Amino acid sequence: MIRLEDLQLFLRSAALGSFSQAAREADLLPGQVSAAIARLERDLDIRLFARSTRSLRLTEEGERYLPYATEALQALRDGQDGLRGDATQLSGTLQVAAPSDLGRRVLLPWLSEFRRAHPRLDLRLLVSDQVADVFRDPVDIAIRYGRMEDASFIALPLASDNRRVLVAAPDYLRRHGAPRSLAQLADHDCLLYQLHGRVYDKWFFPDQGSQHTVAVRGPLVTDDGDVVRRWAIAGEGIAYKSWLDVGDDVRAGRLQIVLARQRGQAAPLQLVCPHRRQFSPAVRQLQGLLASRCAALVADLEQAVSRAGAPDR
């Protein structure tokens, strides 16, 4: 019979890529984790990991078994949560991964409010621009920008109409002037973002059913979206950011919309789960809250663009 503890150690070993790290996390000896994995492999009659002296990786069978193990543990957690109380009394632990800027500035107060409304619920927030793997990482849901093309994910919309806007501080625009066209962005310091070592120095804009690509440059590059926003507020250059990230700064006058007549790239926000069964009462209620709050912020985008000089659409 498969043991619950063995499944948990399998998931953590797969996520961490190490029996030793999984053992430290569970306060066990590495040999105990190895024994648990060996026991699970015997029960399943498959080999889950390919081991060497320097690496640990999932076999093809292990990769295929991983989502089933994740689903099984989640089903057990859902059952436990259901026994603790009715759906109006949310309990258990909800683990959420979110982008850095959005997580710190926008989602944090909403999540704190959600937690106060459900005091029996434990909330774990992982804030990082590194994209969380909802199959491997210790998260229940991930908040992500962009459309999910991978059919293995279940995605619920939070802000389908969100898009990017060009913004800069009033001080920067006084010193350097405002670009009058996308081509003039080449003459400005643009604040660049990188992920996994790749610098995103090409900005995309919708153009009559296709997209227009603009190559940009600048002396400042970071792997943290919040740093891009802070540099923009400090007058260091022009940023191309999601409206959800910079809307408050535009409303407060810390940033101004640049080239308001130019529509920005779509940046829909999604709530992502590895499986529909992970839509627990806590996830469903949180998705409803976030969707309603995001809708109010995105509705303000068209008003802000109009005030910045865009014609009525």
C-alpha positions as CSV (number, residue, x, y, z in Angstrom):
1,M,0.0,0.0,0.0
2,I,1.3,3.4,-1.0
3,R,2.1,5.6,2.1
4,L,1.1,9.2,2.2
5,E,4.5,10.2,3.6
6,D,6.3,8.5,0.6
7,L,4.2,10.5,-1.9
8,Q,5.0,13.7,-0.1
9,L,8.7,12.9,-0.1
10,F,8.5,12.0,-3.8
11,L,7.0,15.4,-4.6
12,R,9.5,17.4,-2.6
13,S,12.5,15.4,-4.0
14,A,11.2,16.1,-7.5
15,A,10.8,19.8,-6.8
16,L,14.2,20.2,-5.1
17,G,16.1,17.7,-7.3
18,S,17.8,16.3,-4.2
19,F,17.1,13.6,-1.6
20,S,19.4,15.4,0.8
21,Q,17.5,18.7,0.5
22,A,14.1,16.9,0.8
23,A,15.5,15.2,4.0
24,R,16.6,18.5,5.5
25,E,13.2,20.1,4.8
26,A,11.4,17.1,6.5
27,D,13.9,16.8,9.3
28,L,14.9,13.3,8.2
29,L,18.1,11.5,7.3
30,P,18.9,11.3,3.5
31,G,18.8,7.5,3.8
32,Q,15.2,7.7,5.1
33,V,14.2,9.6,2.0
34,S,16.0,7.2,-0.3
35,A,14.2,4.3,1.4
36,A,10.8,6.0,1.1
37,I,11.4,6.5,-2.7
38,A,12.6,2.9,-3.1
39,R,9.5,1.7,-1.3
40,L,7.3,3.8,-3.5
41,E,9.0,2.5,-6.6
42,R,8.4,-1.1,-5.4
43,D,4.7,-0.3,-4.8
44,L,4.3,1.2,-8.2
45,D,6.7,-1.2,-10.0
46,I,8.3,1.7,-11.9
47,R,11.6,3.6,-11.5
48,L,10.8,7.2,-10.6
49,F,14.3,8.8,-10.5
50,A,17.5,8.4,-12.5
51,R,20.3,8.7,-10.0
52,S,23.9,9.5,-10.3
53,T,26.6,10.7,-7.9
54,R,26.0,14.3,-9.1
55,S,22.4,14.6,-10.2
56,L,18.9,13.4,-9.5
57,R,16.2,13.7,-12.2
58,L,12.8,12.2,-12.9
59,T,12.6,9.3,-15.3
60,E,10.0,9.4,-18.1
61,E,7.7,7.3,-15.8
62,G,8.4,9.7,-12.9
63,E,7.4,12.7,-15.1
64,R,4.2,11.0,-16.0
65,Y,3.4,10.0,-12.4
66,L,4.1,13.4,-10.9
67,P,0.8,15.1,-11.7
68,Y,-1.1,12.1,-10.4
69,A,0.8,12.2,-7.1
70,T,0.1,15.9,-6.9
71,E,-3.6,15.4,-7.5
72,A,-3.8,12.6,-5.0
73,L,-2.3,14.7,-2.2
74,Q,-4.5,17.7,-3.1
75,A,-7.6,15.5,-3.0
76,L,-6.6,14.3,0.5
77,R,-6.1,17.9,1.6
78,D,-9.5,18.9,0.2
79,G,-11.1,16.1,2.1
80,Q,-9.4,17.1,5.3
81,D,-10.5,20.8,4.8
82,G,-14.0,19.6,4.2
83,L,-14.1,17.8,7.5
84,R,-12.9,20.8,9.4
85,G,-15.9,22.9,8.6
86,D,-18.3,24.1,6.0
87,A,-17.3,26.0,2.9
88,T,-17.9,29.4,4.5
89,Q,-15.2,28.6,7.1
90,L,-12.2,28.3,4.9
91,S,-9.3,26.4,6.5
92,G,-6.1,24.6,5.6
93,T,-3.2,26.1,3.8
94,L,-3.3,28.1,0.5
95,Q,0.0,28.6,-1.3
96,V,0.1,31.4,-3.9
97,A,2.9,32.4,-6.3
98,A,2.8,35.8,-7.9
99,P,5.1,38.2,-9.9
100,S,7.2,40.5,-7.8
101,D,5.7,43.9,-8.6
102,L,2.1,42.8,-8.8
103,G,2.5,40.6,-5.7
104,R,4.0,43.3,-3.5
105,R,2.0,46.3,-4.5
106,V,-1.4,45.1,-5.7
107,L,-2.1,41.6,-4.5
108,L,-0.5,41.9,-1.0
109,P,-3.3,44.1,0.6
110,W,-6.0,42.0,-1.1
111,L,-4.5,38.8,0.1
112,S,-4.2,40.2,3.6
113,E,-7.8,41.2,3.5
114,F,-8.8,37.7,2.3
115,R,-6.8,36.1,5.1
116,R,-8.5,38.4,7.8
117,A,-11.9,37.4,6.4
118,H,-10.9,33.7,6.9
119,P,-8.9,33.4,10.1
120,R,-8.7,29.6,9.9
121,L,-6.9,29.8,6.6
122,D,-3.1,29.8,6.4
123,L,-1.7,31.8,3.5
124,R,1.7,31.4,2.0
125,L,2.7,34.0,-0.6
126,L,5.8,33.3,-2.8
127,V,6.7,36.6,-4.6
128,S,9.2,36.2,-7.5
129,D,9.5,37.0,-11.2
130,Q,10.7,33.4,-11.7
131,V,7.8,31.5,-13.2
132,A,6.5,29.0,-10.7
133,D,6.0,25.4,-11.9
134,V,2.6,24.5,-10.4
135,F,3.4,20.8,-10.9
136,R,6.8,20.8,-9.2
137,D,6.9,23.8,-6.9
138,P,5.1,23.9,-3.5
139,V,2.3,26.1,-4.7
140,D,-1.5,25.5,-5.1
141,I,-2.0,28.4,-7.6
142,A,0.1,30.8,-9.6
143,I,-0.8,34.3,-10.7
144,R,0.6,34.9,-14.2
145,Y,0.6,37.4,-17.0
146,G,0.0,36.2,-20.6
147,R,-2.3,33.6,-22.1
148,M,-1.8,29.9,-21.2
149,E,-1.3,27.9,-24.3
150,D,-0.3,24.7,-22.4
151,A,-3.4,22.5,-22.2
152,S,-2.0,20.7,-19.2
153,F,-2.8,23.9,-17.1
154,I,-6.2,25.1,-15.9
155,A,-6.4,28.9,-16.1
156,L,-9.1,31.3,-14.9
157,P,-9.1,34.9,-16.1
158,L,-8.5,37.7,-13.6
159,A,-8.0,40.7,-15.9
160,S,-8.5,39.8,-19.6
161,D,-8.4,43.4,-20.8
162,N,-5.2,44.4,-19.0
163,R,-2.4,45.7,-21.3
164,R,1.0,47.4,-21.1
165,V,1.5,51.1,-21.2
166,L,4.6,53.3,-21.8
167,V,5.3,55.4,-18.7
168,A,7.9,57.8,-17.5
169,A,8.3,60.2,-14.5
170,P,7.5,63.9,-15.1
171,D,11.1,64.7,-14.2
172,Y,12.5,62.5,-17.0
173,L,10.1,64.0,-19.6
174,R,11.1,67.5,-18.5
175,R,14.8,66.7,-19.0
176,H,14.6,64.6,-22.1
177,G,11.3,65.5,-23.7
178,A,8.6,63.0,-24.6
179,P,8.9,60.7,-27.7
180,R,6.4,61.6,-30.4
181,S,6.5,58.2,-32.1
182,L,7.6,54.6,-31.4
183,A,10.7,55.1,-33.6
184,Q,11.8,57.9,-31.2
185,L,12.0,55.4,-28.3
186,A,15.5,54.6,-29.8
187,D,16.6,58.0,-28.6
188,H,15.6,57.4,-25.0
189,D,16.8,55.5,-22.0
190,C,14.5,52.5,-21.8
191,L,14.3,50.4,-18.6
192,L,15.0,46.8,-19.5
193,Y,13.9,43.6,-17.9
194,Q,15.5,40.2,-18.0
195,L,14.4,36.7,-17.2
196,H,16.6,33.6,-17.1
197,G,19.5,35.7,-18.5
198,R,17.5,36.9,-21.5
199,V,17.2,40.7,-21.8
200,Y,13.8,41.8,-23.2
201,D,15.1,44.7,-25.5
202,K,12.3,44.4,-28.0
203,W,8.9,45.9,-27.2
204,F,5.8,44.8,-29.1
205,F,2.7,46.8,-30.0
206,P,-0.5,45.8,-31.8
207,D,-0.6,47.0,-35.3
208,Q,-3.8,46.4,-37.4
209,G,-4.1,42.7,-36.6
210,S,-0.4,42.0,-36.3
211,Q,2.3,43.4,-34.1
212,H,4.9,46.1,-34.5
213,T,8.4,45.4,-32.9
214,V,10.5,48.2,-31.5
215,A,14.1,47.6,-30.6
216,V,15.0,49.6,-27.4
217,R,18.1,50.1,-25.3
218,G,19.1,51.6,-22.0
219,P,21.9,51.5,-19.4
220,L,19.7,49.9,-16.7
221,V,18.7,46.2,-16.7
222,T,17.1,44.1,-13.9
223,D,15.4,40.8,-13.3
224,D,12.9,42.3,-10.9
225,G,9.8,44.0,-12.3
226,D,9.4,46.2,-9.2
227,V,12.9,47.6,-9.7
228,V,11.9,48.7,-13.3
229,R,8.9,50.6,-11.8
230,R,11.1,52.2,-9.1
231,W,13.7,53.3,-11.7
232,A,10.9,54.8,-13.8
233,I,9.6,56.8,-10.8
234,A,13.1,58.0,-10.0
235,G,13.3,59.5,-13.5
236,E,15.8,57.0,-14.9
237,G,14.0,56.3,-18.2
238,I,10.9,55.0,-19.9
239,A,9.2,51.7,-18.8
240,Y,6.8,49.5,-20.7
241,K,4.7,47.9,-17.9
242,S,1.4,46.3,-17.2
243,W,-1.3,48.8,-16.2
244,L,-2.0,46.8,-13.1
245,D,1.6,47.4,-12.0
246,V,1.7,51.2,-12.7
247,G,-1.9,52.4,-12.5
248,D,-1.6,53.7,-9.0
249,D,1.6,55.6,-9.9
250,V,-0.1,57.2,-12.9
251,R,-3.2,58.2,-10.8
252,A,-0.8,59.7,-8.1
253,G,1.2,61.7,-10.7
254,R,4.4,59.8,-10.0
255,L,4.4,58.5,-13.6
256,Q,2.8,59.8,-16.9
257,I,1.6,57.8,-19.8
258,V,3.8,58.2,-22.9
259,L,2.4,57.9,-26.5
260,A,-1.1,57.5,-25.2
261,R,-2.5,57.2,-28.7
262,Q,-0.4,54.0,-29.2
263,R,-2.2,50.9,-27.8
264,G,0.0,48.7,-25.8
265,Q,0.5,44.9,-25.9
266,A,-2.2,42.8,-24.2
267,A,-1.2,41.5,-20.8
268,P,-4.0,39.4,-19.5
269,L,-3.7,38.2,-15.9
270,Q,-4.6,34.6,-15.1
271,L,-5.0,32.3,-12.1
272,V,-3.3,29.0,-12.9
273,C,-3.8,25.6,-11.3
274,P,-2.4,22.2,-12.4
275,H,-5.8,20.5,-12.2
276,R,-9.4,21.5,-11.9
277,R,-9.7,19.5,-8.7
278,Q,-7.4,22.1,-7.1
279,F,-10.2,24.6,-7.3
280,S,-10.9,24.3,-3.6
281,P,-13.4,26.6,-1.9
282,A,-10.5,28.8,-0.9
283,V,-9.2,29.1,-4.5
284,R,-12.7,29.7,-5.9
285,Q,-13.4,32.5,-3.4
286,L,-10.0,34.1,-3.9
287,Q,-10.4,34.0,-7.7
288,G,-13.7,35.8,-7.4
289,L,-12.2,38.5,-5.2
290,L,-9.1,39.1,-7.4
291,A,-11.2,39.2,-10.6
292,S,-13.6,41.8,-9.2
293,R,-10.7,44.0,-7.9
294,C,-8.7,43.7,-11.1
295,A,-11.7,44.6,-13.2
296,A,-12.1,47.9,-11.4
297,L,-8.5,48.8,-11.9
298,V,-8.5,47.8,-15.6
299,A,-11.7,49.8,-16.2
300,D,-9.7,52.9,-15.0
301,L,-7.1,52.3,-17.8
302,E,-9.2,53.8,-20.6
303,Q,-10.0,56.8,-18.6
304,A,-6.3,57.4,-17.8
305,V,-5.4,57.0,-21.5
306,S,-8.1,59.4,-22.5
307,R,-6.9,62.0,-20.0
308,A,-3.4,61.5,-21.4
309,G,-4.5,62.5,-24.9
310,A,-5.8,59.4,-26.6
311,P,-8.9,59.8,-28.8
312,D,-12.1,58.1,-27.9
313,R,-12.1,54.5,-29.0
